[in-house]
């Protein structure tokens, strides 16, 4: 039997790794300004293909290419946390979206976007509408997610981990400061499907540098 991940017992999750865990509190005033051209480059082929029930949330599986810090990656999936995991300047958003990328060596990078309550999001709407409990459904059309990927504004980056077991470290995090929005109604529908919070508690930075880079 599959056991659903229990966030009320997360202090018992086994962290067989080190001192570079995620999520972390992010402070824009103390982040180190770092200029980088072409930090996040999205190819045209990044799209959602299917939608899976992960019990704690849903996950859009997809394909496509990106170049992050001059390294090639493939888009794997987009999943959701409510409330947000990263806390930016003491502000915890209603949601956080994780775009997961993997390079040819299996190395992971996660592009994170917080979402506040506001205008409805069209991609989230498609996922809410097409979701089927306990199934992986093929989306009716390939879902273009470029409008959800950060293209402007500052991005905070640091080296961390997966935020669910096995909590593997060596994950490159890119947390966009420019938020997305979902409507109150969309978040309510999401919580009808997934009622429990699925945010891991904040982890200590332990001296890790946080860099802030403005996208072109
Ligand atoms: Zn996540």
Boltz pocket constraint, residues with backbone or C-beta under 6 A from the ligand:
constraints:
  - pocket:
      binder: B
      contacts: [[A, 79], [A, 80], [A, 81], [A, 98], [A, 163]]
      max_distance: 6.0
